[in-house]
Amino acid sequence: MTIYIESFLLQNILIDFCLLRLVFITTKAKSSFFKILLASIVAAGFSVMSAMFITNNFLMNVIKIVCAIAMTKIAFKQTKRQFTYSLILLFLFTYALGGAITSLTSSSYQTSFGMVMSSKVSLELITLISIIITYIYELVVKQIKFKIKSNNLIYTVILKDNKSKLKLNAYLDTGNLLSYQGQPVLILDINAYLKLTKSNLINFYLSKMETVSLGTVTGNDQMKLAKIDEITIKINHEEKKFKNQYIAVSTNNFKQTNYQALLSPLFL
């Protein structure tokens, strides 16, 4: 079988880059695109030189370990313990990715430094897709972490006014200390308020109501105040009730969120 050195080098750079990206995403070690790329090029150089000149299996295994250490040292800035974790992960991902690529290839050939695989789909394309997936995975993980943190601040709130009752989610805004006449104020989405009061936008804007000012980085936001019969906040498995409570109605709809109200820490 004829192996072209350029193709072998490019394939190894792409595979090593993908492996280091996986370690980076898992450990969140200090690194950069260029450090990971440089480490991949150095590791690919090890592969080419070993495949060309080394046939002794013991020496080959020693070079593989040295190559892995060099990759990790170049790519990441870590403590000794973090370096050990990264090195272990690098070997684990190597065998996992190797198995995945082998299953996608139609034939494979053993060389002194490892396996060379061929397929109807080029190995370069497979590794490029794998690298793109690592970036997509990183974005997804960030969003999931943000959602988990946000959901920890979501409380179930039940509003009652006259004979109307409305159950919704409220987000605990730790920077919101809005109060009126010594009482904390719940900020409610206008659509939720209209549903609770069985009213409409025209009546809302025409009605004369007290207002409260909320200071933000963009200026002061004037919101209309209303008093409702009761607010019930579910905290863990307990309920906290507030009678004759003021709410402020926000005309900025919370359309892109999974909550319809902002809860002040003063309630808790």
C-alpha positions in Angstrom: 0.0 0.0 0.0 1.3 3.5 -0.9 1.0 6.1 1.9 1.5 9.8 0.9 3.4 11.7 3.5 1.3 14.9 3.0 -2.0 13.0 3.5 -0.6 11.1 6.5 0.6 14.4 8.1 -2.6 16.2 7.5 -4.7 13.4 8.9 -2.6 13.2 12.1 -2.8 17.0 12.6 -6.6 16.9 12.3 -7.0 13.9 14.6 -4.6 15.3 17.2 -6.4 18.7 17.1 -9.8 16.9 17.6 -8.4 15.0 20.6 -7.0 18.1 22.2 -10.2 19.9 21.6 -12.1 17.2 23.5 -9.6 17.4 26.4 -9.9 21.2 26.4 -13.8 21.1 26.5 -13.7 18.5 29.3 -11.1 20.1 31.6 -11.5 23.8 30.7 -7.7 24.2 30.9 -6.1 27.4 29.9 -5.3 27.2 26.2 -5.9 28.8 22.8 -6.5 27.7 19.2 -2.9 28.3 18.2 -1.5 26.4 21.2 -3.7 23.4 20.3 -2.8 23.7 16.6 0.9 23.9 17.5 0.6 20.8 19.7 -1.2 18.9 16.9 1.6 19.8 14.4 4.3 18.6 16.8 2.4 15.4 17.5 1.9 14.8 13.8 5.7 15.3 13.3 6.3 12.5 15.9 4.0 10.2 14.0 5.6 10.8 10.6 9.2 10.4 11.9 8.3 7.3 13.9 6.5 5.7 10.9 9.5 6.3 8.7 12.4 5.4 10.9 11.3 3.3 14.0 10.4 -0.4 13.9 11.1 -1.4 17.5 7.8 -1.8 19.4 9.1 -0.9 22.8 10.8 2.2 21.5 7.6 3.0 19.6 5.5 2.9 22.8 7.9 5.1 24.6 7.7 7.7 21.8 3.9 7.5 21.9 4.0 8.4 25.6 6.6 11.2 25.1 4.4 12.5 22.2 1.3 12.6 24.4 3.2 14.4 27.2 4.6 16.9 24.7 1.1 17.5 23.2 -0.5 18.1 26.6 2.4 20.4 27.8 2.3 22.5 24.7 -1.5 22.8 24.5 -2.4 23.5 28.1 -1.2 25.5 31.0 -1.9 23.3 34.1 -0.9 22.2 37.5 0.7 18.7 37.9 -2.7 17.2 39.0 -4.5 18.8 36.1 -1.8 17.7 33.7 -2.3 14.1 34.9 -6.1 14.3 34.3 -5.6 15.7 30.9 -3.1 13.0 29.9 -5.4 10.3 31.0 -8.3 11.9 29.1 -6.1 12.2 26.0 -5.4 8.5 26.0 -9.1 7.7 26.6 -10.3 10.0 23.8 -7.6 8.5 21.5 -8.9 5.0 21.9 -12.6 6.2 21.7 -12.0 8.3 18.6 -9.9 5.5 17.0 -12.7 3.0 17.5 -15.3 5.4 16.0 -13.1 6.2 13.0 -12.4 2.4 12.5 -16.1 1.7 12.4 -16.6 4.3 9.7 -13.8 3.0 7.5 -14.0 0.1 5.0 -10.4 -1.1 5.5 -7.4 -0.4 7.8 -3.7 -1.0 7.6 -1.2 -1.4 10.5 1.9 0.7 10.4 4.7 0.9 12.9 3.2 4.0 14.7 -0.4 3.0 14.4 -3.2 2.2 11.9 -3.9 3.8 8.5 -7.5 3.6 7.5 -9.2 4.1 4.2 -12.8 4.6 3.3 -15.1 5.9 0.6 -15.4 8.9 2.9 -12.0 10.6 3.4 -10.5 10.5 6.8 -9.8 14.2 6.5 -13.6 14.9 6.1 -14.4 12.6 9.1 -12.0 14.4 11.4 -13.1 17.9 10.2 -16.7 17.0 11.0 -15.5 15.7 14.4 -13.8 19.0 15.1 -16.9 21.0 14.0 -18.9 18.8 16.4 -16.6 19.7 19.3 -17.3 23.4 18.8 -21.1 22.7 18.6 -20.9 20.5 21.7 -19.0 23.3 23.6 -21.8 25.8 22.7 -24.5 23.4 23.7 -22.8 22.7 27.1 -22.5 26.4 27.8 -26.2 26.8 27.2 -27.1 23.8 29.3 -25.0 25.1 32.2 -26.6 28.5 31.9 -30.1 27.0 31.9 -29.3 24.9 35.0 -28.0 27.9 36.9 -31.1 30.0 35.8 -33.6 27.2 36.7 -32.2 27.2 40.2 -33.5 30.7 40.6 -37.0 30.0 39.2 -39.9 29.8 41.7 -43.5 28.9 41.2 -45.8 31.8 42.1 -49.6 31.8 42.4 -51.4 35.2 42.1 -54.9 35.8 43.2 -57.1 38.8 42.6 -60.8 38.9 43.1 -61.9 35.4 41.9 -59.1 35.1 39.4 -56.1 32.9 39.9 -52.9 32.6 37.9 -50.0 30.2 38.3 -46.6 31.2 36.8 -42.8 31.1 37.0 -40.9 33.9 38.7 -37.2 34.5 38.4 -35.3 35.6 41.5 -33.6 38.8 40.4 -31.0 39.2 43.1 -30.3 42.8 42.1 -33.9 43.7 42.3 -34.7 45.4 45.7 -37.8 47.3 44.4 -40.2 48.1 47.2 -43.2 50.4 47.8 -44.4 51.7 51.2 -42.0 49.3 52.9 -43.2 46.2 51.0 -41.4 44.3 48.3 -42.9 44.6 44.8 -43.2 41.7 42.3 -42.6 42.8 38.7 -45.2 41.1 36.5 -45.2 40.7 32.7 -48.1 42.8 31.2 -49.6 39.8 29.4 -49.8 37.9 32.7 -51.3 40.9 34.4 -54.0 41.3 31.7 -54.8 37.6 32.0 -55.0 37.8 35.8 -57.3 40.9 35.8 -59.2 39.8 32.7 -58.5 43.2 31.2 -57.0 44.5 27.9 -54.3 46.9 26.8 -56.5 49.8 26.1 -58.0 49.7 29.6 -54.6 49.3 31.1 -53.1 52.4 29.5 -56.2 54.5 30.1 -56.5 53.5 33.8 -55.0 55.9 36.4 -52.7 54.0 38.6 -49.8 54.7 40.9 -46.4 54.3 39.4 -43.0 53.3 40.6 -39.6 54.0 39.1 -37.1 51.2 38.5 -33.5 52.2 37.9 -31.5 50.3 35.2 -28.3 50.9 33.3 -30.4 52.3 30.5 -32.2 54.8 32.7 -35.4 54.8 34.8 -38.3 52.7 33.8 -41.7 53.9 35.1 -44.1 51.0 35.8 -47.7 51.1 36.9 -48.5 49.7 40.3 -51.5 47.5 41.3 -52.5 45.8 44.5 -53.8 42.2 44.3 -55.3 40.0 47.0 -52.6 37.5 47.5 -49.2 36.2 46.3 -48.1 32.7 47.1 -44.5 31.7 46.6 -43.5 28.0 46.6 -40.1 27.6 48.3 -39.0 24.0 48.2 -42.0 22.2 49.6 -43.3 25.1 51.6 -45.5 28.1 50.7 -45.1 31.7 51.7 -48.2 33.9 51.4 -48.4 37.7 51.1 -51.8 39.4 51.4 -52.8 42.7 49.7 -49.5 42.8 47.9 -48.3 45.4 45.4 -47.1 44.3 41.9 -45.5 46.4 39.2 -46.5 45.8 35.6 -43.7 45.7 33.1 -44.6 46.5 29.5 -41.4 44.7 28.3 -42.7 41.3 27.6 -40.7 38.3 28.8 -41.2 36.5 25.5 -37.7 34.9 25.3 -37.8 33.5 28.9 -39.4 30.7 30.8 -40.7 33.0 33.5 -43.4 35.8 33.6 -42.4 37.7 36.7 -39.3 39.0 38.6 -39.1 38.2 42.2 -37.3 40.4 44.7 -35.0 38.6 47.3 -37.0 40.7 49.9 -39.8 38.2 49.5 -37.6 35.4 50.7 
